[in-house]
Amino acid sequence: MLHLWRIIQSRNKVDDVEQPPDSMLEVEEARLKAWRSPAGAEVAARVIRNDELFRLIMTFKRGLPNLVLEFERDSLDDWFDLIERQDECPELGMLPKLAIWKNNFRVFRMLQGLQEFSYYRQDPTLNFGDVRRFAAVNGRLDVLEYLHLYAENAPSSQWDPHMLNEAIYAGQLHVVRWLITHRKEACISLTSKAMNSSAAGNLELLKFLHEEVKHGFTTGAMNLAAERGRLDIVRFLHENRLEGCTTRAMDGAARNGHLNVVKFLHENRTEGCTTNAMDGAARNGHFEVLRFLHENRREGCTTTAMDAAAQFNRIHIVEFLRTHRHEGCSEWAMAGAAANGHIDMVRYLHQQIHVPRIGGSASIAAQNGHFYVFEYLCANYPPNAHDYGE
């Protein structure tokens, strides 16, 4: 952070120089008066209008235009917000990214123009190497179109071959459509992971990729849609694609409580699920999903189901498992309940489940400050049922 502040401060720093003698000051004042005269102003205007001469002068000029300096000073808060979004080299390309972020196209065009001069290309905050990707991720098609039309021959005009992946991850359908149509080189590294990510919740984007790209989807697409509870996407993939899914689809849907998706997969697909489905539903308190799986499927559960339900004090689920299942629990059920101070669950496990050994449950309860649980366990279990550890 201090490094970035120094960069900003250095823009306005004037190197210490020896003051010229009075005679030199008089000469300089005379020159300024000449430039301020009508004739001088006309000469200056001709210089500025001469593209070749103006670019030659700019090659030897140092510092940033006032418009950019003012923009930089006014954007400090946004600057630091953007720093948190950068993985590494936080100052790299920060000024053009800030201009995109703040929708200041005037500053952005000026920064792009400065790229023609080698001096400015050496400034890391003016670097344009990652600007196209940044614009794509943030849905700034106007910026991409501008760079496509007016900056094709700029020194930093490369189009990242992974850009389409990034736009898909960000759910920017309009950018995805434009890249596929206009910048094929930004699409050559398209991955199945990116294709599948559209199934997380963007049906329109997924449909577009299905129609225009066609290949690249895997079973991971339906798995992800099921896990996120997107029945509309699961149904679309089921009806329009051949990749299918794996047991992870129903496992994930059950774990996250998406009963409608669990039912759809049960009725329309053959992949099924594993014991992770009931275990996950029990852990997260999804009672209706748990009951549906118990009544309609044969995979069952493991002791993890009751262990996790006890840990999170889901007594109605523990009661259901005790009544309808035979897997039971392990000593981790008591340990989890004791560690979290669930005294009613501790009593239930002792009185109804008849947990024979409790391991280090009492010591864990004491360590966490649940002394009423500690006292109950010590009063109701013999010493040989405890394991206090070292």
N, C-alpha and C positions, 0 to 999 in steps of 0.2 A: 504494500500500500504506500509506504514512504517512497519507494522507488518511483511509483507512478506520479506522486505529488511533485517529486523533483523534476520529472519530465515536463509537467505542466508549467511549473515555475520557471524552468529554464527557457521557455519560449519567449518570455518577456524580459529576460536578463540582458543587459547591455554590458559588454566587456569594458573594463576600466581602461581608459586611454588617456594619454597625456594631453592636457588642454593646450590648444594652439595659441600662438602669440596674437596680440591685438591686430597686427597687420593681416594675418591670415583670416581672422574673423571678419575683418572689413571686406576682404575679397569674397568670402563666402556669402556675406550679406548682399553684396552687389550681384552675385550670381542668382541668388534667390529672387531679388527684385526683377532681374531680367526674365526669369522663368514665369514670374507672376504677371508680367506685362502681356498685353494682347498678342504681341508677336511671339513671345515665349510660349504662351498657351497654345498657339496654333502649331508651333513646332512639336510640342509635347503630344498634341492630338495626332499629328502625323506619325509619330513614333509608335504610339499605341495602336494605331490602325494598320501599321505595317506588320503583318503576321510574322514574317521571317525575322525582322529586326527585333520585334517584341520578344519572341522566343529566345533569341540570342541574349538579350538583356536578362531575361528571367533565369537563364542558365547560370549566371554569375550572382544572382540575388539570393540572399539568405533570409530565413524567417518565414512566417506564415501570414497570409492575408488577414486583414483585420476581421473580416466576416467569420473566418475560421476560428480566430482567437476568441472572439466574443462567444461564438457557439460553444467552444470548448469550456470557457469559464462558466457559462450558464448551464452546463450539462454535467457538473461534477457529481450530483446525486445519481443521475442516470448512469454515469461512468462506473461508479462503484457497484451499482446494481448489476451491471453487465459483467463486471469482473467476476462476480460469484457464479456466473453462468459459463465462464471459460474454464476449460480443463487445464490448460497450461499456457504459458506465455500470455498473461492477461492483457498486456498492453498491445499485443499484435492485432493490428487492424481496428483498433478501438474507435478511431474517429469516423471512418466510413460506416462502421457498424452502428455507432451512435446516431449518425445522420439517418440511417435506415430506421432505427428504433424510434426516433423522434419524428419521423416522416418529414424531414427537412431536405427536400430534393434539391433545393438551391445549393446548399452546402455540399451535398453529395456530388453534384455535377462539378463543382469547383474542385473538390478533392480528387475526382477522377481526372480532371484536367491537369492537376499537378503531377500525375504519374508520368507525364511525358518528360519530366526533368529528373535526371539521375540523382540529384541532391535529395529530392523529396522521396524518391524510392528507397533511400537508405534509412528513412525514419520508420521504425517499427509500428508506430501508431497510425501511420498512413498506409500500411501494407494492405493490398487488395487481394492477397492470395486466397483468403477464406471468405471473401465478401459474398460471392455467388451462393455458396452453400448457406451462409447466414440468411441471405434474402429468401432462399428457397424454403428453409425451415420455418421462417416467419411469414410465409405466404405473400411476399412482396413481389408479385409478378411484374409490376411496373418497373422495378429496379432491374429485374432479369431482362425484360424487353429492351430497356435502355442500353444495358451492357451488350446485349446481343446486336443491337443496331449501330451503336456509336463507339464501342470500345473493343471491337474485334481485333484490332491490331495493337492494342495496348500491351506493354511489357508483361502484365500479369493477367492475360486474357484466357488462361486455361479454365476449362470446365471440368470440375472434379468428376471422375467416372462413377463415384459413389453418390452423386448428388440426388439421383432418383430415389435411392434407398432412403436418404435423409428426409426427402419430401413425403414419402409414403409413411415413414415413422411418425412424422408430424401431422399426418392426415390432411395435407394440402392438395386436394383433388385438382384444383385449377392449375397449380404448379406442375403436378404430375402429368396432366394432359398436355400442357405446353412443352415440357421437356421431351416427352415422347415424340411430339410433332416436330419440334424445331432443333433440339440439341441431342442427337443420337449418342454423341460421345459422353454425355452425362448419364447414359443409361446402360453402358456396357458391363457394369459390375453389379447389375441387379441380382439380389440374393433371394433365396426362398424364405429366409427369415424375415426380410422386409415384406415380401408378398403376404406371408402368413399374418404379419402384424396388422394388416388391414382388417382382419377378422375380429380384432379386439373390440370393434364398435363402430366402424364406418362402412355401412352397407353399400353406399353409393360408390365409394372408392373401390371396394372389393369387386363390385359389378363391373366397373370400368376396367380393372386389371383382368378380370375374367374374360371380357370381350376383346380387349386390345392386346394384352400380353399373352394370355392363354396359359402358357406353361409357367412352372415355378412354384405352384402351390404344393403343399405336402399335407400329411395327416395333421400336422401341427396347426393348420388353419381351423379346422373344426374343433380340435382340442381346445384351442384358445377361446373360440367363440362360446363353447359350452362352459368353460371355466368362468367367463365373464357374464354368463347368463343371457347371451344374445341369441334367443331362440330364432329370431328372424334370419340371422346369418347362418345358424346351424341348418335351418330348413332350406335356405338357398343353396348352400353347399351340398346338402343331401340330394337335392333335386337337380342340380346342374353340373356337379363335378363328380369325378370317380375316385378321388384320393381317399375318401372316407375319414376315419378317425382311429384312435386306439382306445384302450381302457382308460386312458388318462382323461378322456372327455367326460365320461360319467363320474369318474372319481372326483374331478375338479368341480363339476356342477354340484355334486352332493356336498362336497366340502364347503362350498360357498352358499349352499341353501337354495339353489335354483331348481325347485321341484318340477316346474314345467319342462325344463330341459331334460332332467332325469327321466321324466315320463316319456318324452319324445324319443330319446335315445333307446329306452327300453322297448318301446312299441315299434320303432322303425329301423333300428340298427341291430347288428348282431355281435358287435365287439364286446359288449358287456362291461363289467367293471371288476375291481378287485376288492379285497377286504378294506382297502384304504377308503372306499366310499363310505361305508358305515362308520369306520373309525373317525373320519374327518367330520361327518355330520354330527356325531356324538360330541366330539371335541368342541365344535363351534355352536352347539345348542340348536341345531336344525331338526327339531323333533319330527315334523311331518315327513321330512326326507328320510329320516332314520326308520320311521314306521313303514313307509312305502317300500324301502329296500328290504326290510325284514319280511314283509308280506308278499313281495313279488319276485324277489331274486334269491339265489342260492349261495352267493359268495360268502355271506355272513360277515363276521367281524373278528377282532382279536381282543385280548385283554386290554389293549390300548384304548378301546372305546370307553370302557368304564373307568379306566385310570384317568383319562383326560377329562371325562365328565365330572369326576370327583374333584380333580384339581381346580376346575373352574366353577365348582359349586352348583352343578346342574343336577339337582337331586331328582327331578322328574325323569330325566334320562337314565340315571342310575337305577331308579325304580323299574323303569320299562325294561332295561337290560336284565335286571335280576329276575323279573317275572317271565320274560319271553325268550331269553337267550341262555346259553349254557357256558359261555366262555369265561365268565367271572372277571376277576381282576387280579392284579399282582400287589405286592406291598407298596408299589409306586402310587397306587390310589390313595392310600392313607398318607403317604409322604407328601403328595401334592396338596391334599386337603389340609393337613397339619401346617405345612409351610405357609399357606395363605390364611390361616386362622379360621377356617370354616368349621366351627365347633359342631354345628348340626350335622354336617356331612360326616365328621369324625364319629359322632355317636351312631349315625345310621350304618356306617361301614362296620362298626364294632358290634352293634346289636342285631342288624338284619343280614349283613353279608357275612359276618363272623370271620373277618380277616384274621388269620391265625398269627401271622408275624408282621411286624410293623417296621422292621429295620431301624433306621435312625430317625423315624418320624418325630419322636419326642424331643430329641436334641435339636432337630431342625426347627421345630415350633419354638423352643426356648431361644434359639439364636435369632429368630425373627420377632421376638418379643411377645409371642402368643402364649403367655404363662398359663392361662386357663386351659388351653389345649394340652400343654405339657402336663399339668396336674391330672387331667382326665386320663391321659394315656398311661401315666405312671400308676394311677390308682386302679386301672382296669386291665393292665397287661403285666404278666410276671416278668422278672428280669431277663429270663432267657428268650423273651420275644423281642427284646430291644437290642439294638446295635448302636452304641454311642460313638463309635469310631475312636480314633486316637486323639 
